[in-house]
């Protein structure tokens, strides 16, 4: 890393021991990388809460394709939010259910709105949103 700055951190031995045990279990080989990831997570979370930058994510939904009108509604909704949806993957999960993953990119408020609209649709049995970003 070209512009890396070293700095000291003070914390109790007990807290440091717990941190070391946790990062060891997760497979980190040094504290710096583990701390960098914690900072990145906090910054992404802050962007999500304060709606301050472009984020990327996935919205995964499972729905009953026999539920009246759901296919048309989903298509209509995805056209309406076309500026937000980069790509979708559709899997015919079993005889009755479809699994769809929407890859999205945009501001937090817009992603939240789309997720809420999808998850509240009649016929959508479960939905999950996962967000990431470039820090
Ligand atoms: Ni299907």
Backbone and ligand atoms as CSV (ligand in chain L), in Angstrom:
chain,resi,resn,atom,element,x,y,z
A,1,UNK,N,N,0.832,-1.199,0.000
A,1,UNK,CA,C,0.000,0.000,0.000
A,1,UNK,C,C,0.863,1.244,0.000
A,2,UNK,N,N,0.644,2.105,-0.969
A,2,UNK,CA,C,1.509,3.267,-1.171
A,2,UNK,C,C,1.402,4.293,-0.047
A,3,UNK,N,N,0.189,4.594,0.370
A,3,UNK,CA,C,0.018,5.691,1.330
A,3,UNK,C,C,-0.405,5.189,2.709
A,4,UNK,N,N,0.239,4.131,3.145
A,4,UNK,CA,C,-0.109,3.544,4.436
A,4,UNK,C,C,0.467,4.359,5.592
A,5,UNK,N,N,-0.360,4.572,6.614
A,5,UNK,CA,C,0.076,5.250,7.828
A,5,UNK,C,C,0.014,4.258,8.987
A,6,UNK,N,N,1.052,4.231,9.757
A,6,UNK,CA,C,1.041,3.381,10.957
A,6,UNK,C,C,0.596,4.221,12.139
A,7,UNK,N,N,-0.224,3.629,13.008
A,7,UNK,CA,C,-0.617,4.354,14.223
A,7,UNK,C,C,-0.814,3.354,15.353
A,8,UNK,N,N,-0.699,3.835,16.579
A,8,UNK,CA,C,-0.838,2.960,17.749
A,8,UNK,C,C,-2.259,2.961,18.272
A,9,UNK,N,N,-2.660,1.835,18.850
A,9,UNK,CA,C,-3.998,1.739,19.449
A,9,UNK,C,C,-3.835,1.230,20.876
A,10,UNK,N,N,-4.494,1.888,21.814
A,10,UNK,CA,C,-4.467,1.415,23.201
A,10,UNK,C,C,-5.777,0.723,23.521
A,11,UNK,N,N,-5.688,-0.449,24.135
A,11,UNK,CA,C,-6.895,-1.126,24.621
A,11,UNK,C,C,-6.502,-2.092,25.721
A,12,UNK,N,N,-7.481,-2.541,26.491
A,12,UNK,CA,C,-7.177,-3.450,27.596
A,12,UNK,C,C,-6.689,-4.786,27.034
A,13,UNK,N,N,-5.850,-5.479,27.833
A,13,UNK,CA,C,-5.339,-6.780,27.404
A,13,UNK,C,C,-6.487,-7.754,27.158
A,14,UNK,N,N,-7.507,-7.667,28.016
A,14,UNK,CA,C,-8.663,-8.562,27.896
A,14,UNK,C,C,-9.374,-8.377,26.539
A,15,UNK,N,N,-9.572,-7.124,26.174
A,15,UNK,CA,C,-10.243,-6.839,24.899
A,15,UNK,C,C,-9.382,-7.296,23.725
A,16,UNK,N,N,-8.078,-7.062,23.831
A,16,UNK,CA,C,-7.166,-7.469,22.762
A,16,UNK,C,C,-7.131,-8.999,22.613
A,17,UNK,N,N,-7.139,-9.702,23.764
A,17,UNK,CA,C,-7.144,-11.177,23.718
A,17,UNK,C,C,-8.389,-11.695,23.001
A,18,UNK,N,N,-9.538,-11.091,23.328
A,18,UNK,CA,C,-10.796,-11.505,22.685
A,18,UNK,C,C,-10.745,-11.226,21.185
A,19,UNK,N,N,-10.202,-10.063,20.830
A,19,UNK,CA,C,-10.084,-9.698,19.423
A,19,UNK,C,C,-9.177,-10.683,18.689
A,20,UNK,N,N,-8.032,-10.989,19.297
A,20,UNK,CA,C,-7.079,-11.918,18.671
A,20,UNK,C,C,-7.698,-13.302,18.469
A,21,UNK,N,N,-8.442,-13.778,19.473
A,21,UNK,CA,C,-9.090,-15.097,19.345
A,21,UNK,C,C,-10.100,-15.082,18.199
A,22,UNK,N,N,-10.872,-13.989,18.116
A,22,UNK,CA,C,-11.893,-13.902,17.072
A,22,UNK,C,C,-11.266,-13.873,15.678
A,23,UNK,N,N,-10.245,-13.046,15.499
A,23,UNK,CA,C,-9.670,-12.921,14.149
A,23,UNK,C,C,-8.892,-14.180,13.760
A,24,UNK,N,N,-8.342,-14.866,14.757
A,24,UNK,CA,C,-7.640,-16.122,14.463
A,24,UNK,C,C,-8.628,-17.162,13.932
A,25,UNK,N,N,-9.795,-17.242,14.598
A,25,UNK,CA,C,-10.839,-18.183,14.143
A,25,UNK,C,C,-11.293,-17.858,12.726
A,26,UNK,N,N,-11.322,-16.570,12.409
A,26,UNK,CA,C,-11.768,-16.161,11.082
A,26,UNK,C,C,-10.693,-16.332,10.019
A,27,UNK,N,N,-9.465,-16.591,10.443
A,27,UNK,CA,C,-8.407,-16.864,9.481
A,27,UNK,C,C,-7.480,-15.693,9.167
A,28,UNK,N,N,-7.638,-14.587,9.888
A,28,UNK,CA,C,-6.723,-13.459,9.649
A,28,UNK,C,C,-5.327,-13.817,10.140
A,29,UNK,N,N,-4.319,-13.387,9.393
A,29,UNK,CA,C,-2.942,-13.664,9.815
A,29,UNK,C,C,-2.326,-12.474,10.552
A,30,UNK,N,N,-2.979,-11.314,10.460
A,30,UNK,CA,C,-2.485,-10.183,11.264
A,30,UNK,C,C,-3.613,-9.238,11.642
A,31,UNK,N,N,-3.365,-8.453,12.716
A,31,UNK,CA,C,-4.386,-7.557,13.244
A,31,UNK,C,C,-4.727,-6.440,12.267
A,32,UNK,N,N,-3.745,-5.979,11.512
A,32,UNK,CA,C,-3.978,-4.830,10.630
A,32,UNK,C,C,-5.060,-5.125,9.606
A,33,UNK,N,N,-4.973,-6.310,8.976
A,33,UNK,CA,C,-5.974,-6.633,7.959
A,33,UNK,C,C,-7.358,-6.766,8.588
A,34,UNK,N,N,-7.407,-7.358,9.783
A,34,UNK,CA,C,-8.686,-7.504,10.486
A,34,UNK,C,C,-9.261,-6.131,10.833
A,35,UNK,N,N,-8.424,-5.216,11.281
A,35,UNK,CA,C,-8.885,-3.871,11.619
A,35,UNK,C,C,-9.344,-3.108,10.380
A,36,UNK,N,N,-8.597,-3.274,9.283
A,36,UNK,CA,C,-9.002,-2.605,8.032
A,36,UNK,C,C,-10.407,-3.058,7.617
A,37,UNK,N,N,-10.662,-4.370,7.748
A,37,UNK,CA,C,-11.993,-4.880,7.389
A,37,UNK,C,C,-13.081,-4.324,8.307
A,38,UNK,N,N,-12.769,-4.209,9.595
A,38,UNK,CA,C,-13.747,-3.637,10.533
A,38,UNK,C,C,-14.063,-2.191,10.158
A,39,UNK,N,N,-13.025,-1.443,9.796
A,39,UNK,CA,C,-13.215,-0.040,9.411
A,39,UNK,C,C,-14.045,0.051,8.136
A,40,UNK,N,N,-13.721,-0.806,7.156
A,40,UNK,CA,C,-14.498,-0.804,5.904
A,40,UNK,C,C,-15.970,-1.115,6.179
A,41,UNK,N,N,-16.213,-2.127,7.023
A,41,UNK,CA,C,-17.601,-2.478,7.367
A,41,UNK,C,C,-18.322,-1.294,8.011
A,42,UNK,N,N,-17.624,-0.609,8.912
A,42,UNK,CA,C,-18.243,0.524,9.604
A,42,UNK,C,C,-18.548,1.646,8.615
A,43,UNK,N,N,-17.633,1.878,7.658
A,43,UNK,CA,C,-17.839,2.947,6.673
A,43,UNK,C,C,-19.003,2.632,5.734
A,44,UNK,N,N,-19.093,1.361,5.307
A,44,UNK,CA,C,-20.213,0.945,4.439
A,44,UNK,C,C,-21.536,1.087,5.201
A,45,UNK,N,N,-21.533,0.667,6.473
A,45,UNK,CA,C,-22.728,0.763,7.303
A,45,UNK,C,C,-23.159,2.222,7.452
A,46,UNK,N,N,-22.180,3.090,7.617
A,46,UNK,CA,C,-22.462,4.510,7.754
A,46,UNK,C,C,-23.055,5.075,6.451
A,47,UNK,N,N,-22.485,4.652,5.308
A,47,UNK,CA,C,-23.028,5.080,4.008
A,47,UNK,C,C,-24.469,4.607,3.863
A,48,UNK,N,N,-24.735,3.388,4.337
A,48,UNK,CA,C,-26.078,2.806,4.261
A,48,UNK,C,C,-27.066,3.598,5.120
A,49,UNK,N,N,-26.638,3.915,6.337
A,49,UNK,CA,C,-27.525,4.625,7.265
A,49,UNK,C,C,-27.756,6.069,6.844
A,50,UNK,N,N,-26.697,6.720,6.353
A,50,UNK,CA,C,-26.815,8.163,6.053
A,50,UNK,C,C,-27.071,8.451,4.577
A,51,UNK,N,N,-27.090,7.412,3.754
A,51,UNK,CA,C,-27.400,7.562,2.325
A,51,UNK,C,C,-26.424,8.524,1.643
A,52,UNK,N,N,-25.128,8.288,1.837
A,52,UNK,CA,C,-24.134,9.259,1.381
A,52,UNK,C,C,-23.299,8.820,0.176
A,53,UNK,N,N,-23.593,7.686,-0.426
A,53,UNK,CA,C,-22.786,7.296,-1.585
A,53,UNK,C,C,-23.387,6.107,-2.299
A,54,UNK,N,N,-22.782,5.769,-3.423
A,54,UNK,CA,C,-23.286,4.657,-4.222
A,54,UNK,C,C,-22.876,3.322,-3.611
A,55,UNK,N,N,-23.841,2.458,-3.451
A,55,UNK,CA,C,-23.592,1.120,-2.911
A,55,UNK,C,C,-24.036,0.078,-3.935
A,56,UNK,N,N,-23.544,-1.122,-3.755
A,56,UNK,CA,C,-23.963,-2.234,-4.608
A,56,UNK,C,C,-24.532,-3.320,-3.704
A,57,UNK,N,N,-25.353,-4.169,-4.280
A,57,UNK,CA,C,-25.907,-5.220,-3.436
A,57,UNK,C,C,-26.687,-6.252,-4.221
A,58,UNK,N,N,-27.206,-7.196,-3.476
A,58,UNK,CA,C,-28.080,-8.206,-4.063
A,58,UNK,C,C,-29.373,-8.286,-3.250
A,59,UNK,N,N,-30.455,-8.452,-3.969
A,59,UNK,CA,C,-31.739,-8.724,-3.330
A,59,UNK,C,C,-32.165,-10.101,-3.819
A,60,UNK,N,N,-32.316,-11.016,-2.899
A,60,UNK,CA,C,-32.716,-12.376,-3.251
A,60,UNK,C,C,-34.154,-12.587,-2.801
A,61,UNK,N,N,-34.978,-13.042,-3.711
A,61,UNK,CA,C,-36.374,-13.312,-3.333
A,61,UNK,C,C,-36.763,-14.733,-3.741
A,62,UNK,N,N,-37.639,-15.293,-2.941
A,62,UNK,CA,C,-38.263,-16.575,-3.286
A,62,UNK,C,C,-39.755,-16.318,-3.390
A,63,UNK,N,N,-40.350,-16.704,-4.506
A,63,UNK,CA,C,-41.788,-16.477,-4.635
A,63,UNK,C,C,-42.481,-17.643,-5.330
A,64,UNK,N,N,-43.784,-17.697,-5.048
A,64,UNK,CA,C,-44.631,-18.726,-5.646
A,64,UNK,C,C,-45.102,-18.208,-7.000
A,65,UNK,N,N,-44.648,-18.805,-8.080
A,65,UNK,CA,C,-44.977,-18.255,-9.392
A,65,UNK,C,C,-46.444,-18.450,-9.781
A,66,UNK,N,N,-47.192,-19.240,-8.991
A,66,UNK,CA,C,-48.628,-19.397,-9.235
A,66,UNK,C,C,-49.449,-18.289,-8.571
A,67,UNK,N,N,-48.790,-17.522,-7.700
A,67,UNK,CA,C,-49.506,-16.444,-7.023
A,67,UNK,C,C,-49.998,-15.438,-8.070
A,68,UNK,N,N,-51.267,-15.099,-8.000
A,68,UNK,CA,C,-51.901,-14.325,-9.070
A,68,UNK,C,C,-51.194,-13.009,-9.393
A,69,UNK,N,N,-50.788,-12.873,-10.626
A,69,UNK,CA,C,-50.228,-11.607,-11.119
A,69,UNK,C,C,-48.786,-11.322,-10.751
A,70,UNK,N,N,-48.159,-12.204,-9.989
A,70,UNK,CA,C,-46.827,-11.864,-9.474
A,70,UNK,C,C,-45.772,-11.711,-10.571
A,71,UNK,N,N,-45.832,-12.555,-11.588
A,71,UNK,CA,C,-44.824,-12.474,-12.657
A,71,UNK,C,C,-44.898,-11.126,-13.365
A,72,UNK,N,N,-46.117,-10.697,-13.692
A,72,UNK,CA,C,-46.298,-9.399,-14.358
A,72,UNK,C,C,-45.871,-8.251,-13.444
A,73,UNK,N,N,-46.254,-8.351,-12.185
A,73,UNK,CA,C,-45.912,-7.285,-11.227
A,73,UNK,C,C,-44.399,-7.162,-11.080
A,74,UNK,N,N,-43.723,-8.293,-10.985
A,74,UNK,CA,C,-42.260,-8.269,-10.843
A,74,UNK,C,C,-41.592,-7.674,-12.078
A,75,UNK,N,N,-42.074,-8.058,-13.244
A,75,UNK,CA,C,-41.505,-7.511,-14.489
A,75,UNK,C,C,-41.731,-6.000,-14.537
A,76,UNK,N,N,-42.944,-5.573,-14.222
A,76,UNK,CA,C,-43.282,-4.151,-14.236
A,76,UNK,C,C,-42.377,-3.385,-13.252
A,77,UNK,N,N,-42.232,-3.939,-12.064
A,77,UNK,CA,C,-41.424,-3.288,-11.028
A,77,UNK,C,C,-39.952,-3.189,-11.451
A,78,UNK,N,N,-39.454,-4.234,-12.095
A,78,UNK,CA,C,-38.045,-4.231,-12.496
A,78,UNK,C,C,-37.797,-3.243,-13.643
A,79,UNK,N,N,-38.804,-3.039,-14.481
A,79,UNK,CA,C,-38.654,-2.007,-15.514
A,79,UNK,C,C,-38.678,-0.623,-14.879
A,80,UNK,N,N,-39.555,-0.458,-13.890
A,80,UNK,CA,C,-39.657,0.829,-13.204
A,80,UNK,C,C,-38.327,1.196,-12.520
A,81,UNK,N,N,-37.662,0.200,-11.951
A,81,UNK,CA,C,-36.391,0.427,-11.235
A,81,UNK,C,C,-35.182,0.054,-12.100
A,82,UNK,N,N,-35.315,0.155,-13.423
A,82,UNK,CA,C,-34.239,-0.293,-14.325
A,82,UNK,C,C,-32.922,0.440,-14.089
A,83,UNK,N,N,-33.003,1.694,-13.616
A,83,UNK,CA,C,-31.781,2.477,-13.364
A,83,UNK,C,C,-30.991,1.904,-12.181
A,84,UNK,N,N,-31.659,1.109,-11.370
A,84,UNK,CA,C,-31.053,0.581,-10.145
A,84,UNK,C,C,-30.590,-0.873,-10.316
A,85,UNK,N,N,-31.287,-1.609,-11.189
A,85,UNK,CA,C,-31.035,-3.045,-11.333
A,85,UNK,C,C,-30.057,-3.294,-12.481
A,86,UNK,N,N,-28.888,-3.824,-12.141
A,86,UNK,CA,C,-27.853,-4.097,-13.150
A,86,UNK,C,C,-28.146,-5.400,-13.872
A,87,UNK,N,N,-28.565,-6.395,-13.112
A,87,UNK,CA,C,-28.782,-7.711,-13.689
A,87,UNK,C,C,-29.702,-8.536,-12.782
A,88,UNK,N,N,-30.342,-9.521,-13.373
A,88,UNK,CA,C,-31.142,-10.441,-12.557
A,88,UNK,C,C,-30.842,-11.878,-12.987
A,89,UNK,N,N,-30.942,-12.760,-12.032
A,89,UNK,CA,C,-30.783,-14.195,-12.311
A,89,UNK,C,C,-32.043,-14.878,-11.818
A,90,UNK,N,N,-32.644,-15.651,-12.675
A,90,UNK,CA,C,-33.873,-16.353,-12.313
A,90,UNK,C,C,-33.610,-17.860,-12.297
A,91,UNK,N,N,-34.009,-18.496,-11.221
A,91,UNK,CA,C,-33.856,-19.945,-11.116
A,91,UNK,C,C,-35.224,-20.549,-10.804
A,92,UNK,N,N,-35.643,-21.530,-11.581
A,92,UNK,CA,C,-36.888,-22.251,-11.274
A,92,UNK,C,C,-36.551,-23.221,-10.155
A,93,UNK,N,N,-36.801,-22.778,-8.931
A,93,UNK,CA,C,-36.276,-23.443,-7.740
A,93,UNK,C,C,-36.850,-24.849,-7.551
A,94,UNK,N,N,-38.155,-24.968,-7.689
A,94,UNK,CA,C,-38.808,-26.286,-7.681
A,94,UNK,C,C,-40.089,-26.169,-8.515
A,95,UNK,N,N,-40.993,-27.119,-8.418
A,95,UNK,CA,C,-42.222,-27.119,-9.233
A,95,UNK,C,C,-43.020,-25.822,-9.082
A,96,UNK,N,N,-42.954,-25.262,-7.888
A,96,UNK,CA,C,-43.854,-24.183,-7.522
A,96,UNK,C,C,-43.159,-22.827,-7.340
A,97,UNK,N,N,-41.915,-22.868,-6.906
A,97,UNK,CA,C,-41.245,-21.632,-6.465
A,97,UNK,C,C,-40.110,-21.188,-7.382
A,98,UNK,N,N,-39.975,-19.866,-7.479
A,98,UNK,CA,C,-38.876,-19.266,-8.227
A,98,UNK,C,C,-37.950,-18.551,-7.249
A,99,UNK,N,N,-36.672,-18.575,-7.578
A,99,UNK,CA,C,-35.688,-17.811,-6.820
A,99,UNK,C,C,-35.118,-16.777,-7.790
A,100,UNK,N,N,-35.115,-15.534,-7.348
A,100,UNK,CA,C,-34.585,-14.496,-8.216
A,100,UNK,C,C,-33.585,-13.656,-7.436
A,101,UNK,N,N,-32.443,-13.386,-8.073
A,101,UNK,CA,C,-31.418,-12.534,-7.462
A,101,UNK,C,C,-31.297,-11.283,-8.324
A,102,UNK,N,N,-31.501,-10.138,-7.708
A,102,UNK,CA,C,-31.357,-8.862,-8.404
A,102,UNK,C,C,-30.056,-8.220,-7.944
A,103,UNK,N,N,-29.199,-7.901,-8.897
A,103,UNK,CA,C,-27.963,-7.196,-8.557
A,103,UNK,C,C,-28.231,-5.711,-8.744
A,104,UNK,N,N,-28.041,-4.953,-7.673
A,104,UNK,CA,C,-28.420,-3.537,-7.708
A,104,UNK,C,C,-27.224,-2.635,-7.421
A,105,UNK,N,N,-27.330,-1.415,-7.901
A,105,UNK,CA,C,-26.294,-0.414,-7.651
A,105,UNK,C,C,-26.974,0.940,-7.578
A,106,UNK,N,N,-26.781,1.649,-6.453
A,106,UNK,CA,C,-27.425,2.951,-6.323
A,106,UNK,C,C,-27.325,3.475,-4.905
A,107,UNK,N,N,-28.123,4.491,-4.622
A,107,UNK,CA,C,-28.122,5.085,-3.291
A,107,UNK,C,C,-28.927,4.199,-2.336
A,108,UNK,N,N,-28.554,4.254,-1.063
A,108,UNK,CA,C,-29.170,3.394,-0.050
A,108,UNK,C,C,-30.696,3.509,-0.025
A,109,UNK,N,N,-31.181,4.742,-0.059
A,109,UNK,CA,C,-32.635,4.940,0.033
A,109,UNK,C,C,-33.385,4.253,-1.105
A,110,UNK,N,N,-32.779,4.307,-2.306
A,110,UNK,CA,C,-33.428,3.684,-3.463
A,110,UNK,C,C,-33.409,2.157,-3.333
A,111,UNK,N,N,-32.263,1.626,-2.896
A,111,UNK,CA,C,-32.145,0.169,-2.724
A,111,UNK,C,C,-33.130,-0.308,-1.656
A,112,UNK,N,N,-33.224,0.460,-0.557
A,112,UNK,CA,C,-34.165,0.114,0.516
A,112,UNK,C,C,-35.602,0.101,0.003
A,113,UNK,N,N,-35.944,1.123,-0.773
A,113,UNK,CA,C,-37.309,1.242,-1.301
A,113,UNK,C,C,-37.647,0.042,-2.191
A,114,UNK,N,N,-36.722,-0.302,-3.080
A,114,UNK,CA,C,-36.957,-1.444,-3.961
A,114,UNK,C,C,-37.109,-2.727,-3.142
A,115,UNK,N,N,-36.225,-2.903,-2.158
A,115,UNK,CA,C,-36.301,-4.116,-1.336
A,115,UNK,C,C,-37.637,-4.205,-0.592
A,116,UNK,N,N,-38.062,-3.079,-0.030
A,116,UNK,CA,C,-39.341,-3.075,0.711
A,116,UNK,C,C,-40.512,-3.406,-0.212
A,117,UNK,N,N,-40.503,-2.835,-1.414
A,117,UNK,CA,C,-41.588,-3.093,-2.363
A,117,UNK,C,C,-41.626,-4.571,-2.767
A,118,UNK,N,N,-40.435,-5.140,-3.003
A,118,UNK,CA,C,-40.376,-6.551,-3.408
A,118,UNK,C,C,-40.813,-7.462,-2.269
A,119,UNK,N,N,-40.304,-7.189,-1.068
A,119,UNK,CA,C,-40.572,-8.113,0.043
A,119,UNK,C,C,-42.035,-8.064,0.488
A,120,UNK,N,N,-42.715,-6.951,0.215
A,120,UNK,CA,C,-44.109,-6.859,0.657
A,120,UNK,C,C,-45.102,-7.363,-0.403
A,121,UNK,N,N,-44.601,-7.790,-1.561
A,121,UNK,CA,C,-45.496,-8.304,-2.599
A,121,UNK,C,C,-46.154,-9.610,-2.171
A,122,UNK,N,N,-47.437,-9.729,-2.484
A,122,UNK,CA,C,-48.150,-10.970,-2.184
A,122,UNK,C,C,-47.543,-12.085,-3.053
A,123,UNK,N,N,-47.174,-13.178,-2.450
A,123,UNK,CA,C,-46.557,-14.284,-3.184
A,123,UNK,C,C,-45.066,-14.393,-2.924
A,124,UNK,N,N,-44.440,-13.270,-2.499
A,124,UNK,CA,C,-43.018,-13.334,-2.132
A,124,UNK,C,C,-42.928,-13.911,-0.724
A,125,UNK,N,N,-42.283,-15.070,-0.634
A,125,UNK,CA,C,-42.257,-15.791,0.643
A,125,UNK,C,C,-41.123,-15.330,1.549
A,126,UNK,N,N,-40.009,-14.952,0.938
A,126,UNK,CA,C,-38.872,-14.484,1.739
A,126,UNK,C,C,-37.973,-13.637,0.858
A,127,UNK,N,N,-37.349,-12.666,1.470
A,127,UNK,CA,C,-36.384,-11.864,0.716
A,127,UNK,C,C,-35.218,-11.494,1.613
A,128,UNK,N,N,-34.079,-11.293,0.983
A,128,UNK,CA,C,-32.875,-10.951,1.754
A,128,UNK,C,C,-32.060,-9.942,0.966
A,129,UNK,N,N,-31.629,-8.921,1.669
A,129,UNK,CA,C,-30.831,-7.871,1.042
A,129,UNK,C,C,-29.410,-7.922,1.603
A,130,UNK,N,N,-28.444,-7.819,0.728
A,130,UNK,CA,C,-27.048,-7.778,1.153
A,130,UNK,C,C,-26.372,-6.616,0.429
A,131,UNK,N,N,-25.682,-5.775,1.193
A,131,UNK,CA,C,-25.116,-4.563,0.601
A,131,UNK,C,C,-23.608,-4.497,0.805
A,132,UNK,N,N,-22.931,-3.995,-0.226
A,132,UNK,CA,C,-21.499,-3.782,-0.134
A,132,UNK,C,C,-21.156,-2.484,-0.880
A,133,UNK,N,N,-19.884,-2.140,-0.912
A,133,UNK,CA,C,-19.492,-0.922,-1.603
A,133,UNK,C,C,-17.985,-0.843,-1.725
A,134,UNK,N,N,-17.542,0.162,-2.442
A,134,UNK,CA,C,-16.108,0.356,-2.630
A,134,UNK,C,C,-15.646,1.421,-1.643
A,135,UNK,N,N,-14.696,1.064,-0.826
A,135,UNK,CA,C,-14.131,2.012,0.142
A,135,UNK,C,C,-12.668,2.253,-0.201
L,1,NI,NI,NI,-39.258,-19.662,-12.250
